[in-house]
Amino acid sequence: MNDRSRVTAVLGPTNTGKTHYAIERMLAHRTGVIGLPLRLLAREVYDRIVKARGPSVVALVTGEERIVPERVQYWVATTEAMPEVGADFVAIDEIQLCADPERGHVFTDRLLHMRGLHETLLLGSDTMRPAIAALVPQALFMRRERFSTLSWAGSKKISRMPPRSAIVCFSVEEVYATAELIRRQKGGCAVVMGALSPRTRNAQVAMYQQGEVDYLVATDAIGMGLNLDIRHVAFSATEKFDGRRYRELFPHELGQIAGRAGRHTEPGTFGVTGDAGPLEEGLVDAIENHRFAPIQRLMWRNAALEFGTVERLIQSLETAPESGWLTRGREADDLRALKALAAMPDIRNQVTHPRDVRLLWDVCRIPDFRSISAAEHSTLLARIYGFLRAGRVPNDWLQGQIARIDKTQGDIDTLSKRLAYIRTWTYVAQRSGWVSDESHWRAETRAVEDRLSDALHAALTQRFVDRRTSVLLRRLKQKESLLAEVNDKGEVTVEGEFAGRLEGFRFHADPSATGDEARMLSRAAYEALRPEFHLRADRFYNAPDTELDFTEQGGLMWGSSAIGKLVKGTEPLKPGVEPFVDEEAGPEIADKVRRRLQHFIDRKIATLFEPLLALKNDETLTGLARGFAFRLVEALGVLPREGVAAEVKELDQESRGLLRKHGVRFGQFTIFQPALLKPAPTRLRLVLWGLDQGLAEFPESPPPGLVTIPNLPDVPKGYYTLSGYHPAGERAIRIDMLERLADMLRGQDSRGGFEATPDMLSITGMTLEQFAGLMQGLGYRAEKGERVKARAEAAPAAAEPAPAPETADHEHPLTEEESVLAAETRARWEAEQAARKAAEASAEGEAAAEGETVAAEAAPEVEAFYTFTWAPRPRGGQRRPERGERQGQGQGQGRPQGERGPRREREAGQEPRREGKPFEGKRRDENRGERGDRPDRGPKGKHKGKPRHDGPKSFEARPPRAEKQADPDSPFAILAALKNKT
């Protein structure tokens, strides 16, 4: 130990360039020695110094490799193999391994005793500062900060692992399983393990560094100074088997490995994957900032050995340390082997001299590369000791051992075992005086190791790398042109092979391609699709709204391609969108598609719900009118009146007038905006309602043009209301048509009874039987009867429709389809009537000329009819069926708002109607505002609250007069029959 040597401890986190700094300092001296924790790292440093100074002055010494030129100046060695030479410079890397249970005593010995003549560097973690300060008082400290930032990236699946990532595993089995998974999902990876030979490891690393693969699967060996282009480190586990037991990784171990992420000034990230759980917040902070608890104890073993006898040697090896900073580590493999051989009688009898003890100790220090069992290893050591005590290892025996290993056939496990076996004989050949021709056997064992290394590299590459994929990826990275294209049908081809289809912004791979072929084609296809995604996004963003549409299940379509879907927003009229864009297209494309879809649906709502939005945004609405407008907007423009009767009663005429300016109609059954009952707003209203309610499946809107639809018992009533229909009996009638029907029913004698007029059948499109069911659903009793059918001559006059109210024509016009159908039906009916009259006139003329009278009496033709009366329910129960009423008829679902009782009319803000005195004649609408509100009020100042009579009225017993009945051949009856068929 040279006390005059300047000792400097260069401490800090990983990625600080400490090893590079040590190489520069060593080359600044004439001679130097550097000790490294792994022979893989030793080979890397050796190559760098050879490149700088040439091979003639650089030596490499490891347990299995020894390259020593004649005029060596710089020694690169593993820490265990550091030569005891007088050099100007000495450096010991990863000095924190002094705390390692297995190898720590070696590093502690170098810390305490290895010194350069002029300069000594101790490289490692900040956790060693207190221990170095206590054990090496003259040491100076230099802290080197990390060149780049290291940040926590959380948990990621293997399938979502970013390129240039290293997945760290802690067993060979886990390494192979992870590598296989990456091959299937990412095309391939490189494999780096401490057990690999330098040649195999270098070949794997070169494949990763050159970009043939973007992923690396490694053991914790990468934490020991290997400088690789790694951007992300992912731990597949946070515990490992340390040779004795499974234990959690220490925080500084996690930090050492995670620190390999980031190259020079490029930032790095770390995280977990697989079954590894997320790291605690405090641990993440410690790793990011490289703040760990200081090391309190260093592993130590006595270096002053006594070789008088085996017992004295064992005793000296088990001597306890004197310093409180030092502690005995666990029993090392060499000491355990020494005890095992000392217990063998044959070996004990051969050890009679201190040189025998020293030789036995040298043999026991042969590492157990094979890791078969302690007994197998002890047997091999005893055999070698027997050969060496007699002279040297026999050539023929050694040749036989090597020949059994020198086979390059087999799988990865077989080749790995052979490499472990050859490392034993490589170690033996490197020992001076153990073999007769050291140069020959060193070259022989090296050649076998190289052949096995190449075979293992090929096996690893064949198993864990898809060569076709890796070549393609390299071409992509080098920006070579690819033979991939997308045609106008969205079909994607790569190298002339069909790879899949692009639908919207999602790529669907060819289902016939499997395994490696599918992955390769998909990867190449996405690369070819990058410009296509941008072009398609621009075309989609500038596409007119006519090319876009929404489905009744909330999907968003661009032509025939699904491009996204609607999602629940802050309120029903403000839904959000979720685009369907592949992750590979990038967030920019996804955001562009999302903005265009949002623009489309916002404009669609603004167009279809313009009256409702105008009502919502009208600042002039105040008080009750604004509250009622809010209720209507909340109900998406269709509000059942029975649920807001109290609110309607409280509205004054001024408030109603303000609401009517926005097209709000106060119907007797529903309060609505007629423009919102059209098919397009109805379809969108059901989608918005389904989103707001969080339904898994949205109800579909009825087909357009239907006046009535079936009233299914398992369908909620709210669905019919939102669809623009009102359930009544077995059918549900369109809301606007129901209000027109209510206008007609208002002028009928609901107490005395009335029959359906042709207009009633016409606007509902029903037969008389269906209309009877509808009326029962509205609260009327339908009493069926039969009578003799009236003569045909009277039919046209009787079939004339009753005069409609003055405002009916312009307030409730027929739809275009209904108007065309009615005109065609009327024309056909008039032609048939004209032909029948001509035939009858001709027949009468012939009978008069002949003077004959026809007195034949024909059998009377019978027709069915219904008489409808209001069926009020008594308080506290259902009404009592009247005599002659069939069971099941007349059981109304409640009094309709068009035929109110006195109490209901008062609640609705109307004067009570006098039952039994039907209003006849025209009404004036000046004071009641709109049909359906206060229907029984007469002209202002006259007969206030009472029906006005123009003259005496007469009533007749049923059945009604024949001239009141509609001719079944009338155009309205024909129209009703035609509509019922459709």
Secondary structure, 3 states (H helix, E strand, C coil): CCCCCEEEEEECCCCCCHHHHHHHHHHCCCCEEEEECCHHHHHHHHHHHHHHHCHHHEEEECCCCEECCCCCCEEEEEHHHCCCCCCCEEEECCHHHHHCCCCHHHHHHHHHHCCCCCEEEEEECHHHHHHHHHHCCCCEEEECCCCCCEEEEEECCHHHCCCCEEEECCCHHHHHHHHHHHHHHHCECEEECCCCCHHHHHHHHHHHHCCCCCEEEECHHHHCCCCCCCCEEEECCCEEECCCCEEECCHHHHHHHHCCCCCCCCCEEEEECCCCCCCCHHHHHHHHHCCCCCCCCEEECCCCCCCCCHHHHHHHHCCCCCCCCEEECCCCHHHHHHHHHHCCHHHHHHCCCHHHHHHHHHHHCCCCCCCCCHHHHHHHHHHHHHHHHHCCCCHHHHHHHHHHHCCCCCCHHHHHHHHHHHHHHHHHHHCCCCCCCHHHHHHHHHHHHHHHHHHHHHHHHHHHECHHHHHHHHHHHCCCCCCEEECCCCEEEECCEEEEEEECEEEEECCCCCHHHHHHHHHHHHHHHHHHHHHHHHHHHCCCHHHEEECCCCEEEECCEEEEEEEEEEECCEEEEEECECHHHCHHHHHHHHHHHHHHHHHHHHHHCHHHHHHHCCCCCCHHHHHHHHHHHHCCCEEEHHHHHHHHHHCCHHHHHHHHCCCCEECCCEEECHHHHCHHHHHHHHHHHHHHHCCCCCCCCCCCCCCEEECCCCCCHHHHHHHCEEEECCEEEEHHHHHHHHHHHHCCCCCCCECCCHHHHHHHCCCHHHHHHHHHHCCEEEEEEEEECCCHHHHHHHCCCCCCCCCHHHHCCCCHHHHHHHHHHHHHHHHHHHHHHHHHHHHHHHHHHHCCCCCCCCCCCEEEEEEEEECCCCCCCCCCCCCCCCCCCCCCCCCCCCCCCHHHHHHCCCCCCCCCCCCCCCCCCCCCCCCCCCCCCCCCCCCCCCCCCCCCCCCCCCCCCHHHCCCCCCHHHHHHHHHHHC
